[in-house]
Amino acid sequence: MGRINDWWLNRAVTADWRLPISSFQGFRPVGGFLIGTATSIEFVPNRFEALVGGAAWSTDLSSIEGVTLGRRRLRITSAADSQSRILFTNRPQAVRRHLAALLDRGPA
């Protein structure tokens, strides 16, 4: 996909893919994008969500213990922070395909 200038993380990210997705944070879903890079999976909230408290997060590919895909729900479990992140998408097949390719390839 190429480089994405990420205003939230204040750096340029070399992304393999970027998909619209919602990350469940606290009591509400936060709209944004899931970005797959060579070494990590990152969530970046859209500008509105960032202004009202949505947080960005990143998980290294090497620390991912498991990925569970439901009909529209995705759960990523990370060993690094012992946390499960719950995501919602309208494109479960695209997310499944991109995550499988990224995790099969592994970190560079």
N, C-alpha and C positions, 0 to 999 in steps of 0.2 A: 504494500500500500504506500509506503514512503514515510516521510517525516511529517509529523503533526506538531505545530507550535501550540503547546499546551499552556493556556493563560493561567489555569488554576495551579498547576505544579510549577509554573514559572521556568519551564525548560522545554526544549524540543524533544519529542519522543519519536523514535523510529518504530513505527507500528506495522505489524503484519496485517492486522485487520482492526476494524472499529465498528461496534454494533450498538444501536440504541437499546438501553436496558434500564430497569429500575432496581435500585439496591434498597432493601428494607433496613432502615436505620432507626433504632428506637421504636417509636410507635407508628411510623409512617414510611411509605415508599418514597425514595428520592430519585427523580428522573436524571438520566445522564447517559454516559457511554461506557461500555466495557471495551478496553483496548488490550490487544494481545501483542506483546513484544517478544523478542528472542529470549528474554530472561524472566519475564513476569507477566502477570495479568493485573491490569489497573482499572479502577473505576474512577471516572471523573464526572462530577455532577454538572448539569447544565448551569448556565449563569444565574437564572432565577433561583434554583435550588441552592446554589452556593451562597447567595445573598441571604437566604432564610435558614441557614444552618446545615445544609447538606455537606457532607465531608467526603473528600477523596480518600481512596485507599489503594494499596498495592500489595500483592502477594507474589513472592518468588516462586517460580515453577518448581524448584527443588524442594520447597516446603509444603507443597500441596499433597495432602494425604488422601483426599477423595473428592470426587465430583459426582453429585447425584442429580439426575435430570428427571423432572416430572413433566406433566403436560405443558405447563407454562412456567414452572418454577425450577430454579437451579440453586443447588447448595454447594458451596466450595468450602472444604474443611482444610485449614492450614495448621501445620505442626508448629510453625514459628511462634504464633501467638495463641494457640489452642482455641481458635475461634472459628465458627461457621458463619459464612456470609450467605444470606438468602437474597436471591435476585429473581426478578420477574421479567418475562419477555413475551412478545407476540411472535417471535421468530425462533422457536425452540430447535428446529432442524438446522438452521444456520449456526446457532450457538453451539449445538452438539458437534457439527462438522468442524468448525473452527477450533474449538477446544480440543477435540480428539487429535487433530493434526498438530496442534501446538504441544500437547502433552506427550504424544508419541515421539516427536522430534526431540523433546527435552531441551534443557538450557544449553546455550552455545558455549 
